[in-house]
Every structure is written in structure tokens, then in C-alpha cells.
Amino acid sequence: MALDARIRELGNRHQNLERKIEEEISHPAADDLMIKELKRQKLRLKEQLESLRGQLH
């Protein structure tokens, strides 16, 4: 059960980062460095999610 909760938590954080990225991109003066960092964080979360999901199977 704890693994499922961790996967949900990381999934929520991943979605939040996606929204932040979309918000930042939509600004006329988007901060490219911030977008890059947010995308890096999102990728790390995705890798963690894939690893945890692999442990379920």
C-alpha cells in the first residue's frame, strides 16, 4: 500500500510540474532556464515513477 501512495504522490507532483511548465511557456517573457529546470525535475519524477511501477509487477 505504501508503494501505491508514493506513486500517487509522485504522479501528482509530476502533473503539477507540467502545469508550471505550461504556465511559464505561456508568458511572453518566459524564463528559459526555469523551464529547463522544471523539465529536468519532471524527468526525474518520471524516472522514479517508472522504477516504482516496475516494482509493482
N, C-alpha and C positions, 0 to 999 in steps of 0.2 A: 504494500500500500504506500509506503513512504516513497518508493521509486515513482509511482504514478503521480504523487503530489509534486515531486521535484520536476517531473516532465511538464506538468501543467504550469508550474511557476515559470520555468524557463520558456515555455511556449508563450505565456503572457508577456514576459519581458521582450521576447523576440518581436511580437506584434507591436508593442509599444515603441520599440526602436524603429520599426518600419514606418509607423505614423510620424515619428520625429523626423525621419529622413524625408518623407514626403512633404512635411510642413516646411522643412528647411529648403528643399528644392523649389518649392512654390514661391519663395520670397525672391523679389527682383535682385537683391544683393546677397544671394546665397553664399554661405561660407563653405568653400570647397574643402578646407581642412577639417571642419566639423563634420561635414557629410562623409568624408573618408573615414574618420574615426568612428562615427556611428555605424558605418557599413562594416568596419573591422569588428566592432563589438557584436554586431548582428551575426556575422560569420562564425565567431567563436561560440555564440549561443547555439547556432545551428549544429555545429560540430558536437557540442556537448549533448544536444538533444538526440542526434543520431546515435551517439555512443550509448546513451541511456536506453534508447528504444531497442538497440541491439541486445542489451542485457535482458530485456523482457522476453525475447524469443529464444 
